[in-house]
C-alpha cells in the first residue's frame, strides 16, 4: 500500500467500520464489539504504517477534488498531523476495550448507536489530522462536532440534551462565526490556504491585522477551550465516560489545540508571528486560562467536573507553548498533546470505573476507596501525578520542554504560569489521593470491588503508557523536531 493510498484508507476505514458496526448490532452485541475492535486494530495498522515515511522526511499528499479554483479537499501527512492521528487511532482500541466493560457494566442503552458514532468521529479525526489546507481542516472539524453530538447526548434525558445543545451551540457558533471568516480572510490575502512550512502570510499582512486574524482563529477554534470559549467542555461531561475519555481527553479537545498549533506553524509561521507585536496577547490569554481554570477546579466537588476544568487548563499549556514561538516550546506543545492524552484518559477511565463499580461521582465519596479498588486508584494516582508533572510520568517531559522554551525566550510570564499552575494542580489532586489511600471509608458504605475486567485492563494500560512515555519519548521528539528545524 502506497502512503497516498494509506491516507485514503485511514479516512474510509472508520466509515466502513461504522456501517459494519451498525449491521452487526442487529445480530449480537459480541459481533458488534468484535467489529469495533477489528476496525480499530486495522486503523492502527494503516496509520502507524505511515510513520517510517515521515521519519525518513517524506510528506505524502493526495488531492480528492477541486471544489472551485484554488479551493480543494486535500490531505497531506506532516509531523504534527502524524502525531495526532497516531495518538487518536492508538487510543481508540484501548477505549473500545474499556467501553465494553463500561457500557455493559452500566447497562447503557443504545450501545450500537454509541459504537457507530464513535467510528464516525474517528473518521472525522483522521480528516482533521491529515488536512492539507484550511478548507479541508474546517470541513472535518465541523464533521467531528456533528458526529460527537449524539455521543454527548447519549443518555437522552432533558438535562443531558440541554447540556449537549450547549456543546453543539458553542462549537458551531464559534466555528461559523469566527473560524470560517478567518479562513476566508486568509485565502483573500494569501491566495491559498495550504499548510506550508514557514507560513503563507509573510509580507501579506501587517499589524494590527495579524493579531486580529490570530484572534479569529483562536476563538473560532472553540475545541481548544481558551477562555471565554470553554463552556462547552464542562457541559459535555454529561456524556458516558468513554466519550469523555477519548473524545474530550484526546480527539475533540486535541483537535482544537492541534489546529491552533498547526495554524501558528504552517499558516502564520513562527518567525513571522515572532516579529508581530500584535500577536503577543495569545500567550497572556493562554496563561490566564491555565490559572483561572485551575482555580475553578479547586472548587469542584464532582469528579468529572474537576477533570473537565483540569482539561481546560492543560489544553492551554499547548496553546501557551505554541505562543512562546521558540523551537523547544513548539516541540513541548506537541509532546504535551501526547502526555495529557495518556494521563487524562487514565483519569477519566478511573472515574468511570468508580461509577460503574460503586455509583460514586463526588470527591468526598472517595474516602478509603483505594482499599476496595486498588488497581483503579493506582492508575488514577499515576494520571494525577502526570497532570502535576511529577517524574517519572509523561507530564514531566512535556512541562520540561515548555519550561525550557520559556527560558529560551526569556518569558517570565510563561515560567511563572507553569510554576503556579503546577502548584495548583497539586492542590486539587493530592488531597484526592490522600483521601482515597489514607482515610478510612465511611461506615455503612455498600460493598463493592473493582469495575469489570475490560475497564480495569484498559485503565492499567493507559497508566503504564503514562509511565513508559517518560522513558521512551525519543521517537516523538525526533519526529516533532522536524517541524521546527530552520526556525529561530
C-alpha positions as CSV (number, residue, x, y, z in Angstrom):
1,X,0.0,0.0,0.0
2,X,1.4,3.4,-1.0
3,X,1.4,6.2,1.5
4,X,-1.1,8.1,-0.6
5,X,-3.4,5.1,-0.6
6,X,-2.9,4.7,3.2
7,X,-4.2,8.3,3.7
8,X,-7.5,7.5,1.9
9,X,-7.8,4.2,3.7
10,X,-7.4,5.9,7.1
11,X,-10.3,8.1,6.3
12,X,-12.6,5.5,4.8
13,X,-11.9,2.6,7.1
14,X,-13.7,4.0,10.2
15,X,-16.6,4.9,7.9
16,X,-16.9,1.3,6.7
17,X,-16.4,0.2,10.3
18,X,-19.4,2.4,11.3
19,X,-21.6,0.7,8.8
20,X,-20.4,-2.8,9.8
21,X,-20.9,-2.0,13.5
22,X,-24.5,-0.8,12.8
23,X,-25.3,-4.0,10.9
24,X,-23.5,-6.3,13.4
25,X,-25.5,-4.7,16.2
26,X,-28.7,-6.2,14.8
27,X,-27.1,-9.7,15.1
28,X,-25.4,-9.7,18.5
29,X,-23.5,-7.5,20.9
30,X,-20.5,-9.8,20.7
31,X,-20.3,-9.4,16.9
32,X,-20.8,-5.6,17.2
33,X,-17.9,-5.3,19.6
34,X,-15.7,-7.6,17.6
35,X,-16.2,-5.5,14.5
36,X,-15.3,-2.4,16.6
37,X,-12.1,-3.9,17.8
38,X,-11.1,-5.2,14.4
39,X,-11.8,-1.8,12.8
40,X,-9.7,-0.1,15.5
41,X,-6.8,-2.5,15.0
42,X,-6.9,-2.1,11.3
43,X,-6.8,1.7,11.6
44,X,-3.7,1.4,13.8
45,X,-2.0,-0.7,11.2
46,X,-2.8,1.8,8.4
47,X,-2.0,5.0,10.3
48,X,1.1,3.8,12.1
49,X,2.4,2.3,8.7
50,X,2.9,5.9,7.6
51,X,5.5,6.6,10.4
52,X,8.6,5.2,8.5
53,X,7.8,7.5,5.6
54,X,7.5,10.5,7.9
55,X,10.7,9.7,9.8
56,X,12.6,9.5,6.5
57,X,11.4,13.0,5.6
58,X,8.6,12.1,3.3
59,X,5.4,14.1,3.1
60,X,2.8,12.0,1.2
61,X,-0.2,14.0,-0.1
62,X,-3.3,13.4,-2.0
63,X,-6.0,15.7,-3.5
64,X,-9.6,14.4,-3.6
65,X,-11.4,17.2,-5.5
66,X,-11.3,20.8,-6.5
67,X,-14.5,22.5,-5.2
68,X,-13.6,25.7,-7.1
69,X,-10.4,27.2,-8.4
70,X,-8.0,27.5,-5.5
71,X,-10.3,25.6,-3.1
72,X,-9.5,21.9,-2.8
73,X,-10.2,19.0,-0.5
74,X,-6.7,17.7,0.0
75,X,-4.7,15.8,2.6
76,X,-1.0,15.9,3.5
77,X,0.8,14.0,6.2
78,X,3.3,16.0,8.2
79,X,4.8,15.5,11.7
80,X,2.1,17.3,13.8
81,X,-0.8,15.6,12.0
82,X,1.0,12.2,12.1
83,X,1.3,12.6,15.9
84,X,-2.3,13.4,16.3
85,X,-3.5,10.6,14.0
86,X,-1.3,8.0,15.6
87,X,-2.4,9.0,19.1
88,X,-6.1,9.0,18.3
89,X,-6.0,5.7,16.4
90,X,-3.8,4.0,19.1
91,X,-6.1,5.1,21.9
92,X,-9.3,4.1,20.1
93,X,-8.7,0.4,20.5
94,X,-7.9,0.8,24.2
95,X,-11.0,2.9,24.6
96,X,-13.1,0.3,22.8
97,X,-11.9,-2.4,25.3
98,X,-12.8,0.0,28.1
99,X,-16.2,0.7,26.6
100,X,-17.1,-2.9,26.5
101,X,-16.7,-3.1,30.3
102,X,-18.3,0.3,31.0
103,X,-21.3,0.0,28.7
104,X,-22.2,-3.5,29.7
105,X,-21.4,-3.0,33.4
106,X,-23.5,0.1,33.5
107,X,-26.3,-1.5,31.3
108,X,-26.3,1.5,29.0
109,X,-29.0,1.8,26.3
110,X,-28.4,2.4,22.5
111,X,-24.9,0.8,22.6
112,X,-24.9,0.1,18.8
113,X,-25.5,3.8,18.1
114,X,-22.7,4.6,20.6
115,X,-20.1,2.4,18.8
116,X,-21.3,3.6,15.4
117,X,-20.9,7.3,16.2
118,X,-17.6,6.6,17.8
119,X,-16.3,5.2,14.5
120,X,-17.7,8.1,12.6
121,X,-15.9,10.5,15.0
122,X,-12.6,8.7,14.4
123,X,-13.0,9.2,10.6
124,X,-13.5,12.9,11.1
125,X,-10.5,13.0,13.4
126,X,-8.3,11.4,10.7
127,X,-9.5,14.1,8.4
128,X,-8.6,16.8,10.8
129,X,-5.1,15.3,11.4
130,X,-4.3,14.9,7.7
131,X,-5.9,18.1,6.3
132,X,-3.7,19.7,3.7
133,X,-5.3,23.1,3.8
134,X,-7.6,25.3,5.9
135,X,-10.7,24.4,3.9
136,X,-10.3,20.7,4.5
137,X,-9.5,21.3,8.1
138,X,-12.7,23.3,8.6
139,X,-14.8,20.6,6.8
140,X,-13.6,17.8,9.0
141,X,-13.6,20.0,12.1
142,X,-17.3,20.5,11.6
143,X,-17.9,16.8,10.9
144,X,-16.2,16.0,14.2
145,X,-18.6,18.3,16.1
146,X,-21.7,16.8,14.4
147,X,-20.6,13.2,14.8
148,X,-19.9,13.6,18.5
149,X,-23.2,15.3,19.3
150,X,-25.1,12.0,19.5
151,X,-22.4,10.7,21.9
152,X,-22.6,13.7,24.2
153,X,-26.5,13.5,24.3
154,X,-26.4,9.7,24.6
155,X,-28.4,9.4,27.8
156,X,-31.3,11.3,26.2
157,X,-32.8,12.8,29.4
158,X,-33.8,16.5,29.3
159,X,-30.8,17.7,31.3
160,X,-28.4,15.8,29.1
161,X,-29.9,17.1,25.9
162,X,-29.7,20.7,27.3
163,X,-26.0,20.3,28.0
164,X,-25.4,18.7,24.6
165,X,-27.1,21.7,23.0
166,X,-24.6,23.9,24.8
167,X,-21.8,21.7,23.4
168,X,-23.2,21.9,19.8
169,X,-24.2,25.6,20.0
170,X,-20.8,26.9,21.3
171,X,-18.7,24.8,18.9
172,X,-20.9,25.6,15.8
173,X,-21.3,29.3,16.5
174,X,-17.6,29.9,17.1
175,X,-16.5,27.9,14.1
176,X,-19.0,29.5,11.7
177,X,-18.9,33.0,13.2
178,X,-15.1,33.3,13.7
179,X,-13.1,30.3,12.3
180,X,-14.8,30.5,8.8
181,X,-14.3,34.2,8.4
182,X,-10.6,33.8,9.4
183,X,-10.2,31.1,6.7
184,X,-11.9,33.4,4.1
185,X,-9.6,36.3,5.1
186,X,-6.5,34.1,4.8
187,X,-7.5,32.9,1.3
188,X,-8.1,36.5,0.3
189,X,-4.8,37.9,1.4
190,X,-2.5,34.9,0.8
191,X,-4.3,33.4,-2.3
192,X,-4.0,30.0,-0.7
193,X,-4.9,28.1,2.4
194,X,-2.3,25.3,2.1
195,X,-0.3,24.4,5.2
196,X,3.2,25.4,4.2
197,X,6.4,25.2,6.3
198,X,7.3,28.8,7.3
199,X,3.7,30.0,6.7
200,X,1.9,31.8,3.9
201,X,1.2,35.2,5.3
202,X,4.7,36.8,5.4
203,X,4.6,40.1,3.6
204,X,0.9,39.9,3.0
205,X,-0.5,41.1,6.3
206,X,0.6,43.8,8.8
207,X,0.0,44.7,12.4
208,X,-2.6,45.0,13.9
209,X,-4.4,42.8,11.4
210,X,-2.1,39.9,12.3
211,X,-3.3,39.9,15.9
212,X,-6.9,40.2,14.8
213,X,-6.7,37.3,12.4
214,X,-5.0,35.2,15.1
215,X,-7.8,36.0,17.4
216,X,-10.4,34.9,14.9
217,X,-8.6,31.6,14.6
218,X,-8.0,31.0,18.3
219,X,-11.5,31.8,19.5
220,X,-13.1,30.3,16.3
221,X,-11.5,27.0,17.2
222,X,-13.7,26.6,20.2
223,X,-12.5,23.0,20.8
224,X,-9.3,24.4,22.2
225,X,-11.4,25.8,25.1
226,X,-9.4,29.0,25.5
227,X,-11.4,31.2,27.8
228,X,-14.1,32.5,27.4
229,X,-14.9,29.9,24.7
230,X,-14.8,27.0,27.2
231,X,-18.4,26.4,28.5
232,X,-19.0,23.5,26.1
233,X,-16.4,21.3,27.8
234,X,-17.9,21.1,31.3
235,X,-21.3,20.8,29.6
236,X,-20.0,17.8,27.6
237,X,-19.3,15.9,30.8
238,X,-22.8,14.6,30.8
239,X,-21.7,12.1,28.2
240,X,-20.8,8.5,29.1
241,X,-17.3,8.2,30.5
242,X,-15.8,6.5,27.4
243,X,-16.9,9.6,25.4
244,X,-15.4,11.9,28.0
245,X,-12.2,9.8,28.0
246,X,-11.4,9.6,24.3
247,X,-13.3,12.5,22.7
248,X,-12.8,15.0,25.5
249,X,-9.3,14.0,26.6
250,X,-8.0,13.1,23.1
251,X,-9.9,13.6,19.8
252,X,-12.2,16.6,20.2
253,X,-10.1,18.8,22.6
254,X,-6.8,17.8,20.9
255,X,-8.3,18.7,17.5
256,X,-8.6,22.2,18.9
257,X,-5.1,22.7,20.2
258,X,-3.7,20.7,17.3
259,X,-5.4,23.0,14.8
260,X,-4.2,26.2,16.6
261,X,-0.6,24.8,16.7
262,X,-0.7,23.8,13.1
263,X,-2.1,27.2,12.0
264,X,0.7,29.0,14.0
265,X,3.4,26.9,12.4
266,X,2.1,26.5,8.8
267,X,-0.2,29.5,8.2
268,X,1.4,32.3,10.2
269,X,4.9,30.9,10.6
270,X,6.9,31.0,13.8
271,X,9.3,33.7,12.6
272,X,6.5,35.9,11.2
273,X,4.5,35.8,14.4
274,X,7.6,36.4,16.5
275,X,8.1,39.7,14.7
276,X,4.5,40.8,15.0
277,X,3.8,42.6,18.3
278,X,0.0,42.3,17.9
279,X,0.2,38.5,18.3
280,X,1.6,38.7,21.9
281,X,-1.8,38.7,23.5
282,X,-2.2,35.0,22.9
283,X,0.4,33.9,25.4
284,X,-1.3,36.1,28.1
285,X,-4.7,34.7,27.3
286,X,-3.5,31.1,27.5
287,X,-1.7,31.9,30.8
288,X,-4.9,33.4,32.1
289,X,-6.9,30.3,31.1
290,X,-4.4,28.0,32.8
291,X,-4.6,29.8,36.1
292,X,-8.3,30.6,36.1
293,X,-9.3,27.1,35.1
294,X,-7.0,25.6,37.8
295,X,-8.6,27.9,40.4
296,X,-12.1,26.8,39.3
297,X,-11.0,23.2,39.5
298,X,-10.0,23.7,43.1
299,X,-13.7,24.5,44.0
300,X,-15.2,21.4,42.3
301,X,-16.7,18.6,44.2
302,X,-17.8,16.4,41.3
303,X,-15.0,14.1,39.9
304,X,-15.8,14.6,36.2
305,X,-16.3,18.4,36.5
306,X,-12.9,18.7,38.3
307,X,-11.3,16.7,35.4
308,X,-13.1,19.0,32.9
309,X,-11.6,22.2,34.3
310,X,-8.3,20.5,34.6
311,X,-8.5,19.7,30.9
312,X,-9.3,23.4,30.1
313,X,-6.1,24.3,31.9
314,X,-4.0,21.6,30.4
315,X,-5.1,22.4,26.8
316,X,-3.9,26.0,27.3
317,X,-0.4,24.6,28.1
318,X,-0.3,23.6,24.5
319,X,-1.6,27.0,23.3
320,X,0.8,28.8,25.5
321,X,3.7,26.7,24.4
322,X,2.9,27.3,20.7
323,X,2.6,31.1,21.5
324,X,6.1,31.2,23.0
325,X,7.4,30.8,19.4
326,X,10.6,29.0,20.3
327,X,11.7,25.6,18.9
328,X,11.8,23.9,22.3
329,X,8.4,25.2,23.3
330,X,6.9,24.1,19.9
331,X,8.2,20.6,20.5
332,X,6.9,20.8,24.1
333,X,3.4,21.7,22.7
334,X,3.4,18.6,20.6
335,X,4.7,16.4,23.4
336,X,2.1,17.8,25.8
337,X,-0.7,16.6,23.4
338,X,0.6,13.1,24.0
339,X,1.4,13.4,27.7
340,X,-2.0,14.9,28.5
341,X,-3.8,12.3,26.4
342,X,-2.2,9.4,28.3
343,X,-2.7,11.0,31.7
344,X,-6.2,12.4,31.3
345,X,-7.7,9.4,29.6
346,X,-6.4,7.3,32.5
347,X,-8.2,9.7,35.0
348,X,-11.4,9.5,33.0
349,X,-11.2,5.8,32.8
350,X,-10.7,5.6,36.5
351,X,-13.6,7.9,37.2
352,X,-15.9,5.8,35.0
353,X,-14.7,2.6,36.7
354,X,-15.5,4.1,40.1
355,X,-19.0,5.0,38.8
356,X,-19.7,1.5,37.4
357,X,-18.5,-0.3,40.5
358,X,-19.9,2.0,43.2
359,X,-22.0,4.7,41.5
360,X,-19.8,7.3,43.3
361,X,-19.4,10.6,41.5
362,X,-18.4,13.1,44.2
363,X,-14.9,13.6,45.7
364,X,-16.0,13.2,49.3
365,X,-17.3,9.7,48.4
366,X,-13.7,8.5,47.5
367,X,-12.7,8.2,51.2
368,X,-10.8,4.9,51.6
369,X,-11.7,3.7,48.1
370,X,-8.1,2.8,47.4
371,X,-8.6,-0.3,49.5
372,X,-11.6,-1.5,47.5
373,X,-10.3,-0.5,44.1
374,X,-6.5,-0.6,44.3
375,X,-5.9,-1.1,40.6
376,X,-8.2,1.7,39.6
377,X,-6.9,4.1,42.2
378,X,-3.3,3.3,41.4
379,X,-3.9,4.2,37.8
380,X,-5.8,7.4,38.9
381,X,-2.8,8.3,41.1
382,X,-0.4,7.9,38.1
383,X,-2.7,10.1,35.9
384,X,-2.9,12.7,38.6
385,X,0.9,12.8,39.1
386,X,1.3,13.3,35.4
387,X,-1.1,16.2,35.4
388,X,1.0,17.8,38.2
389,X,4.2,17.0,36.2
390,X,6.0,14.7,38.7
391,X,8.6,12.3,37.3
392,X,8.6,9.5,36.2
393,X,5.4,10.4,34.3
394,X,4.7,11.8,30.8
395,X,3.6,15.2,32.2
396,X,7.1,15.9,33.5
397,X,8.6,15.5,30.0
398,X,6.2,17.9,28.3
399,X,6.4,20.5,31.1
400,X,10.2,20.4,31.0
401,X,10.3,21.2,27.2
402,X,7.7,24.0,27.6
403,X,9.6,25.5,30.6
404,X,12.9,25.2,28.6
405,X,11.3,27.1,25.7
406,X,10.0,29.7,28.1
407,X,13.6,30.2,29.4
408,X,14.9,30.3,25.9
409,X,12.5,33.1,25.1
410,X,13.2,34.8,28.5
411,X,9.4,34.8,29.0
412,X,8.9,35.2,32.7
413,X,5.1,35.1,32.3
414,X,5.2,31.6,30.9
415,X,7.7,30.5,33.6
416,X,5.5,31.8,36.4
417,X,2.4,30.3,34.9
418,X,3.9,26.8,34.7
419,X,5.2,27.0,38.3
420,X,2.0,28.4,39.7
421,X,-0.3,26.0,37.8
422,X,1.8,23.1,38.9
423,X,1.3,24.1,42.5
424,X,-2.5,24.4,41.8
425,X,-2.6,21.0,40.1
426,X,-1.0,19.6,43.2
427,X,-3.5,21.4,45.4
428,X,-6.6,19.8,43.9
429,X,-5.1,16.3,43.0
430,X,-3.0,15.4,46.1
431,X,-6.0,15.7,48.5
432,X,-7.9,13.2,46.4
433,X,-5.0,10.8,46.6
434,X,-4.8,11.3,50.4
435,X,-8.5,10.8,50.8
436,X,-8.5,7.6,48.7
437,X,-5.4,5.9,50.2
438,X,-5.0,7.2,53.8
439,X,-8.5,8.0,55.0
440,X,-10.9,5.3,56.3
441,X,-14.1,4.6,54.4
442,X,-17.4,5.9,55.9
443,X,-19.1,3.3,58.0
444,X,-22.1,1.6,56.3
445,X,-20.7,2.1,52.8
446,X,-22.1,-0.6,50.4
447,X,-19.8,-3.5,49.4
448,X,-18.1,-3.3,46.0
449,X,-14.9,-4.2,44.3
450,X,-13.2,-3.3,41.0
451,X,-15.1,-2.5,37.8
452,X,-15.5,-5.1,35.0
453,X,-12.1,-6.6,33.9
454,X,-12.2,-4.9,30.5
455,X,-12.4,-1.5,32.1
456,X,-9.7,-2.2,34.6
457,X,-7.4,-3.6,31.9
458,X,-7.8,-0.6,29.7
459,X,-7.0,1.9,32.5
460,X,-4.0,-0.1,33.6
461,X,-2.7,0.0,30.0
462,X,-3.0,3.8,29.7
463,X,-1.4,4.3,33.2
464,X,1.5,2.2,32.0
465,X,1.7,4.3,28.8
466,X,1.9,7.4,31.1
467,X,4.9,6.0,32.8
468,X,6.5,4.5,29.7
469,X,6.5,7.8,27.8
470,X,8.8,9.2,30.5
471,X,11.5,6.8,29.3
472,X,10.6,6.1,25.7
473,X,9.7,9.5,24.2
474,X,12.7,9.8,21.7
475,X,10.7,8.9,18.5
476,X,8.1,11.5,19.3
477,X,10.7,14.2,20.0
478,X,12.6,13.3,16.9
479,X,9.5,13.4,14.7
480,X,8.2,16.7,16.1
481,X,11.7,18.3,15.9
482,X,11.3,18.2,12.1
483,X,8.6,20.8,12.4
484,X,10.8,23.5,13.8
485,X,14.1,22.8,12.1
486,X,15.2,26.0,10.4
487,X,13.2,28.3,12.7
488,X,15.0,30.7,15.0
